[in-house]
Amino acid sequence: MFNVKKATNDCIQWIRDWREENGPGCNLIVGISGGVDSLVAAELCVEAVGADKVLGVIMPNYKQDDIDVAYDICQHVLGIDYLTINVGSAYDDIIDQIDAAFNVTDQTLINLAPRLRMATLYGVSQSHNGRVVNTCNLSEDYIGYSTRYGDAAGDFSPLAQFTKSEVKRIGYYLGLPIKYVEKTPSDGLCGKSDEDSFGFTYVVLDRYIRTGICDDPEIKRRIDRLHTKNKFKLEPMPYFNYKEDNDMSYCSPEDIAVALEKAQETINHKHVLDKELKSCERQIKDALGVDVCIISKDGFDKRVYKTLSKDDISFVGRTKDIATGKIRTTVGFKDGTQTSVVLNDWEDEDDTEKAIMWCLLKKCFKSKRSLEKVIYSMEDM
């Protein structure tokens, strides 16, 4: 059973928490179409951060039949500032140039405007310390009724887990005008209502999403077909996962821990360093969690890139280096970066800890050049 009070209050708090984590003090940028989704999404943002931190953007393609609704929503319902940015001339210019090379398809004519609008929202956002609010709901997302990189984009999505029926209930709970909550949904692109485009109603779709029940087998097949066909719109972009060598062997977490313990035991030297190097020595010692022997060269670069510890390591892999034929150790860090090293005459697995310490040192310094200004005494290990 949908608890509208809990859903609304939890969503408002989630918006607050997301903003605090991802853009403290930022403005929330909402494209206002005049439909119930953008209205409810914007009102949730107003409740979460205040009307003065929400900016509406109205983006007609030359003209918009219900643009007065969008103005009324901003001025009298939400009480927020707004901009009107007409995307018509940009739309025409792009279509004309595509048409000069190809026959422009209906899909291009329909989907270009939403993509221009999203580009506009991000332009406003980056010029106004903003984050873009996605206004799609679960019903639309489920059957792919959105434009990828158009209205399906955004920085965060308050309504993504609510069906259209639930969005309307939230609108009523928030006290929004009935005439706008019950306004016939339309994408404003193809000249038809959403339900005319679907061939079924939101009530039928929402019931199927929540219960798996659909009384009409043909409609069920149509919903399933649309869902399967459009799932890619909600998934991350596929990418090629390049691996230098398929024969890489990975050290287990236990092996990494043992190697670091051995390094800590064996790299335990007294330090006789110039006063200028003392602070850098301490930084590196703290970063690695072990004592190190550092000998200065002229022009030693004391700037340390960041502090590290063994908790920053996500994996340690070993593979044969293609260029040298020697064993290469690669350390992967939890921030997604990697460093690797090939030790001279390193062919013994007992030296894993040496390679790990080298990789940590490389990560600590800003560049290979700055690292070369430090001699890490491997002979004494």
C-alpha positions as CSV (number, residue, x, y, z in Angstrom):
1,M,0.0,0.0,0.0
2,F,1.4,3.4,-1.1
3,N,2.0,5.6,2.0
4,V,1.8,9.1,0.4
5,K,2.8,10.9,3.6
6,K,5.9,8.8,4.2
7,A,6.8,8.8,0.5
8,T,6.6,12.6,0.2
9,N,8.5,13.3,3.4
10,D,11.2,10.8,2.7
11,C,11.7,12.2,-0.8
12,I,12.0,15.7,0.5
13,Q,14.6,14.7,3.0
14,W,16.4,12.7,0.4
15,I,16.6,15.8,-1.8
16,R,18.1,17.8,1.1
17,D,20.6,15.0,1.8
18,W,21.6,14.7,-1.8
19,R,22.1,18.4,-2.2
20,E,24.2,18.6,0.9
21,E,26.4,15.8,-0.3
22,N,26.7,16.8,-4.0
23,G,26.4,20.6,-4.0
24,P,25.9,22.3,-0.7
25,G,24.2,25.6,-1.2
26,C,23.6,25.0,-4.9
27,N,20.5,25.9,-6.9
28,L,18.1,23.3,-8.2
29,I,17.3,23.8,-11.9
30,V,14.0,22.4,-13.2
31,G,12.6,22.4,-16.7
32,I,8.9,23.5,-16.3
33,S,6.8,22.0,-19.0
34,G,3.3,22.6,-17.5
35,G,2.8,18.9,-16.8
36,V,2.3,17.2,-13.4
37,D,5.8,15.6,-13.3
38,S,7.8,18.8,-13.5
39,L,5.2,20.5,-11.2
40,V,5.5,17.9,-8.5
41,A,9.3,17.5,-8.8
42,A,9.7,21.3,-8.5
43,E,7.4,21.5,-5.5
44,L,9.3,18.7,-3.7
45,C,12.5,20.8,-4.3
46,V,10.8,23.9,-3.0
47,E,9.8,22.0,0.1
48,A,13.3,20.6,0.5
49,V,15.5,23.7,0.0
50,G,13.2,26.7,-0.3
51,A,11.7,28.6,-3.3
52,D,14.7,30.9,-3.5
53,K,17.0,28.0,-4.3
54,V,14.8,26.6,-7.1
55,L,14.9,28.0,-10.6
56,G,12.4,27.1,-13.3
57,V,13.3,27.1,-17.0
58,I,10.6,27.3,-19.6
59,M,11.8,26.2,-23.1
60,P,9.3,26.6,-25.9
61,N,10.2,25.5,-29.4
62,Y,9.1,28.8,-30.9
63,K,5.7,28.4,-29.4
64,Q,4.1,26.2,-26.7
65,D,0.3,25.9,-26.6
66,D,0.1,25.6,-22.8
67,I,3.0,28.0,-22.0
68,D,0.6,30.1,-19.9
69,V,0.3,27.1,-17.6
70,A,4.0,26.9,-17.1
71,Y,4.1,30.6,-16.3
72,D,1.3,30.3,-13.8
73,I,3.0,27.4,-12.1
74,C,6.2,29.3,-11.6
75,Q,4.6,32.6,-10.6
76,H,1.6,31.6,-8.5
77,V,1.9,27.9,-7.6
78,L,5.6,27.4,-6.8
79,G,6.6,31.1,-6.3
80,I,10.0,30.6,-7.9
81,D,12.1,32.6,-10.3
82,Y,12.2,31.4,-13.8
83,L,13.8,31.9,-17.2
84,T,12.2,31.6,-20.7
85,I,14.7,30.3,-23.3
86,N,13.4,29.6,-26.7
87,V,15.1,26.7,-28.4
88,G,13.3,27.2,-31.7
89,S,16.1,28.8,-33.8
90,A,18.7,26.3,-32.6
91,Y,16.4,23.5,-33.5
92,D,15.7,24.8,-37.0
93,D,19.4,25.4,-37.6
94,I,20.4,21.9,-36.7
95,I,17.5,20.3,-38.6
96,D,18.4,22.3,-41.7
97,Q,22.0,21.2,-41.6
98,I,21.1,17.5,-41.0
99,D,18.5,17.7,-43.8
100,A,21.2,19.0,-46.2
101,A,23.0,15.7,-45.7
102,F,20.3,13.1,-45.0
103,N,16.6,12.7,-45.0
104,V,15.6,13.8,-41.5
105,T,13.6,11.1,-39.8
106,D,10.5,11.6,-37.6
107,Q,12.5,10.3,-34.6
108,T,15.1,13.1,-35.1
109,L,12.4,15.7,-35.4
110,I,10.7,14.5,-32.2
111,N,13.8,13.9,-30.0
112,L,16.1,16.8,-31.0
113,A,14.0,19.3,-29.0
114,P,14.2,17.4,-25.6
115,R,18.0,17.1,-26.1
116,L,18.3,20.8,-26.8
117,R,16.3,21.5,-23.7
118,M,18.5,19.3,-21.6
119,A,21.6,21.0,-23.0
120,T,20.0,24.3,-22.1
121,L,19.3,23.2,-18.5
122,Y,22.9,22.3,-18.1
123,G,24.0,25.6,-19.6
124,V,21.9,27.4,-17.0
125,S,23.0,25.1,-14.3
126,Q,26.7,25.6,-14.9
127,S,26.2,29.4,-15.0
128,H,24.1,29.5,-11.9
129,N,25.7,27.1,-9.4
130,G,23.1,24.5,-10.1
131,R,22.2,20.9,-10.3
132,V,19.6,19.7,-12.9
133,V,16.5,17.9,-11.7
134,N,15.3,15.0,-13.7
135,T,11.5,14.9,-13.8
136,C,10.8,11.4,-15.3
137,N,8.6,9.0,-13.3
138,L,8.7,5.2,-13.0
139,S,5.9,4.6,-15.5
140,E,7.6,6.5,-18.3
141,D,11.0,5.0,-17.5
142,Y,9.5,1.5,-17.4
143,I,8.4,1.6,-21.1
144,G,11.1,4.0,-22.3
145,Y,8.8,7.0,-22.8
146,S,11.6,9.5,-22.7
147,T,14.5,10.7,-24.8
148,R,17.9,9.4,-23.9
149,Y,20.2,12.4,-23.1
150,G,17.1,14.5,-23.3
151,D,14.4,14.5,-20.6
152,A,15.9,11.2,-19.3
153,A,19.0,13.0,-18.2
154,G,19.7,15.0,-15.1
155,D,21.8,15.1,-11.9
156,F,19.2,13.5,-9.6
157,S,15.7,12.1,-10.0
158,P,13.2,12.6,-7.2
159,L,10.3,10.8,-9.1
160,A,12.1,7.8,-10.6
161,Q,10.6,5.3,-8.2
162,F,7.1,6.7,-8.3
163,T,4.5,5.7,-10.9
164,K,2.4,8.4,-12.6
165,S,-0.5,7.6,-10.3
166,E,1.7,7.9,-7.2
167,V,3.1,11.2,-8.5
168,K,-0.4,12.6,-8.8
169,R,-1.1,11.4,-5.2
170,I,2.0,13.3,-4.0
171,G,0.7,16.3,-5.9
172,Y,-2.6,16.2,-4.0
173,Y,-0.8,15.6,-0.7
174,L,1.3,18.8,-1.4
175,G,-1.9,20.8,-2.0
176,L,-1.2,21.5,-5.7
177,P,-4.1,22.7,-7.9
178,I,-6.3,19.9,-9.1
179,K,-6.5,21.3,-12.6
180,Y,-2.7,20.9,-13.0
181,V,-2.4,17.6,-11.2
182,E,-5.1,16.1,-13.4
183,K,-3.9,17.9,-16.6
184,T,-3.9,15.4,-19.5
185,P,-0.3,14.1,-19.8
186,S,1.4,14.9,-23.2
187,D,5.0,15.0,-24.3
188,G,4.3,18.2,-26.3
189,L,6.2,16.7,-29.3
190,C,4.0,14.5,-31.4
191,G,0.6,16.2,-30.8
192,K,-0.9,13.2,-29.0
193,S,-1.6,12.5,-25.3
194,D,0.7,10.0,-23.6
195,E,-2.0,7.4,-23.4
196,D,-2.9,7.8,-27.0
197,S,0.7,7.2,-27.8
198,F,0.9,4.1,-25.5
199,G,-2.3,2.5,-26.6
200,F,-3.2,1.9,-22.9
201,T,-3.8,4.0,-19.8
202,Y,-1.5,4.9,-17.0
203,V,-3.8,3.2,-14.6
204,V,-3.3,-0.1,-16.5
205,L,0.4,0.4,-16.7
206,D,0.9,1.4,-13.1
207,R,-1.2,-1.6,-11.9
208,Y,1.0,-3.9,-14.0
209,I,4.2,-2.3,-12.6
210,R,3.2,-2.7,-9.0
211,T,1.3,-6.0,-9.1
212,G,2.3,-7.8,-12.3
213,I,-1.4,-8.0,-13.2
214,C,-2.8,-6.9,-16.6
215,D,-6.2,-8.2,-17.7
216,D,-5.6,-7.7,-21.4
217,P,-3.0,-10.1,-22.8
218,E,-2.3,-7.9,-25.8
219,I,-1.6,-4.9,-23.7
220,K,0.6,-7.0,-21.4
221,R,2.6,-8.1,-24.4
222,R,2.9,-4.5,-25.6
223,I,4.1,-3.3,-22.2
224,D,6.6,-6.1,-22.0
225,R,7.9,-5.4,-25.5
226,L,8.3,-1.7,-24.8
227,H,10.1,-2.4,-21.5
228,T,12.5,-4.9,-23.0
229,K,13.2,-2.7,-26.0
230,N,13.9,0.5,-24.0
231,K,15.8,-0.9,-20.9
232,F,19.0,0.4,-22.4
233,K,17.9,3.9,-21.7
234,L,18.3,3.4,-18.0
235,E,21.6,1.5,-18.1
236,P,25.1,2.9,-18.1
237,M,26.8,3.3,-21.4
238,P,28.5,0.1,-22.4
239,Y,32.3,0.4,-22.5
240,F,35.2,-1.8,-23.8
241,N,37.1,-3.1,-20.8
242,Y,40.7,-3.3,-22.0
243,K,43.1,-5.6,-20.2
244,E,46.8,-5.5,-21.0
245,D,47.3,-9.2,-20.3
246,N,44.7,-11.8,-19.8
247,D,47.1,-13.8,-17.6
248,M,47.2,-11.4,-14.8
249,S,47.2,-13.1,-11.4
250,Y,45.7,-11.3,-8.5
251,C,47.0,-11.3,-4.9
252,S,44.4,-12.1,-2.4
253,P,43.6,-9.6,0.4
254,E,45.4,-12.0,2.8
255,D,48.5,-11.9,0.5
256,I,48.4,-8.1,0.4
257,A,48.1,-7.9,4.2
258,V,51.1,-10.2,4.6
259,A,53.2,-8.3,2.1
260,L,52.5,-5.0,3.8
261,E,53.3,-6.5,7.2
262,K,56.6,-7.8,5.9
263,A,57.4,-4.4,4.4
264,Q,56.6,-2.8,7.7
265,E,59.0,-5.2,9.5
266,T,61.8,-4.9,7.0
267,I,61.7,-1.2,6.2
268,N,62.6,0.0,9.6
269,H,65.5,2.4,9.3
270,K,66.9,5.3,11.2
271,H,66.7,8.5,9.3
272,V,69.4,11.2,9.0
273,L,67.8,13.9,6.9
274,D,68.1,17.6,6.4
275,K,65.7,19.6,8.4
276,E,63.9,20.6,5.2
277,L,63.1,17.0,4.5
278,K,61.7,16.1,7.9
279,S,58.2,17.1,7.2
280,C,58.2,15.3,3.9
281,E,59.6,12.2,5.5
282,R,56.8,12.3,8.1
283,Q,54.2,12.8,5.4
284,I,55.4,9.8,3.4
285,K,55.7,7.7,6.5
286,D,52.2,8.5,7.5
287,A,50.9,7.9,4.0
288,L,52.5,4.5,3.7
289,G,52.0,3.4,7.2
290,V,55.7,2.2,7.4
291,D,59.1,3.7,7.8
292,V,61.0,4.5,4.6
293,C,64.6,5.4,3.8
294,I,64.8,8.6,1.8
295,I,67.9,10.2,0.4
296,S,67.7,13.7,-1.1
297,K,68.9,14.8,-4.5
298,D,69.2,18.4,-5.5
299,G,65.8,20.0,-6.1
300,F,63.9,17.5,-4.1
301,D,60.2,18.1,-4.6
302,K,58.5,18.1,-1.1
303,R,55.0,18.3,-2.4
304,V,53.0,15.1,-1.7
305,Y,50.1,14.3,-3.9
306,K,47.9,12.7,-1.2
307,T,48.0,10.5,1.8
308,L,47.5,6.8,1.4
309,S,47.2,3.7,3.5
310,K,46.7,0.1,2.8
311,D,42.9,0.6,3.1
312,D,43.1,2.5,-0.2
313,I,44.1,-0.6,-2.1
314,S,41.4,-2.5,-4.0
315,F,43.6,-5.1,-5.7
316,V,47.2,-6.1,-6.5
317,G,47.8,-7.9,-9.7
318,R,50.9,-9.5,-11.3
319,T,51.5,-10.0,-15.0
320,K,54.3,-10.3,-17.5
321,D,55.3,-7.0,-18.9
322,I,54.9,-7.0,-22.7
323,A,57.9,-4.7,-23.4
324,T,60.5,-6.2,-21.0
325,G,59.2,-9.7,-20.5
326,K,59.6,-9.1,-16.7
327,I,57.0,-9.3,-14.0
328,R,54.9,-6.2,-13.6
329,T,53.0,-5.5,-10.4
330,T,49.9,-3.3,-10.6
331,V,48.2,-1.8,-7.6
332,G,44.6,-0.7,-8.1
333,F,43.2,1.9,-5.7
334,K,39.6,2.4,-4.6
335,D,39.4,5.8,-6.3
336,G,39.7,4.0,-9.7
337,T,43.4,4.8,-10.4
338,Q,46.3,2.4,-10.8
339,T,50.0,2.5,-10.5
340,S,52.4,-0.3,-11.6
341,V,56.1,-1.1,-11.5
342,V,58.6,-3.5,-12.9
343,L,61.5,-4.1,-10.5
344,N,64.9,-4.9,-11.8
345,D,65.7,-8.6,-11.4
346,W,62.4,-9.1,-9.7
347,E,61.3,-12.6,-10.4
348,D,60.6,-13.9,-6.9
349,E,57.1,-13.6,-5.4
350,D,58.8,-13.0,-2.0
351,D,59.5,-9.5,-3.3
352,T,55.8,-8.6,-3.7
353,E,56.0,-6.2,-0.8
354,K,58.8,-4.2,-2.5
355,A,56.7,-3.7,-5.6
356,I,53.6,-2.7,-3.5
357,M,55.7,0.0,-1.7
358,W,57.0,1.3,-5.0
359,C,53.5,1.6,-6.3
360,L,52.3,3.4,-3.2
361,L,55.2,5.8,-3.5
362,K,54.4,6.5,-7.2
363,K,50.8,7.2,-6.1
364,C,51.9,9.6,-3.4
365,F,53.8,11.9,-5.7
366,K,52.3,14.2,-8.4
367,S,54.4,12.9,-11.3
368,K,57.1,10.5,-12.2
369,R,59.6,13.4,-12.4
370,S,59.0,14.3,-8.7
371,L,59.3,10.6,-7.8
372,E,62.7,10.4,-9.5
373,K,63.9,13.0,-7.1
374,V,63.5,10.5,-4.3
375,I,65.8,7.4,-3.9
376,Y,63.9,4.7,-2.2
377,S,66.6,2.4,-0.8
378,M,65.6,-1.0,-2.0
379,E,69.1,-2.5,-1.3
380,D,68.6,-2.2,2.5
381,M,65.3,-4.0,2.5
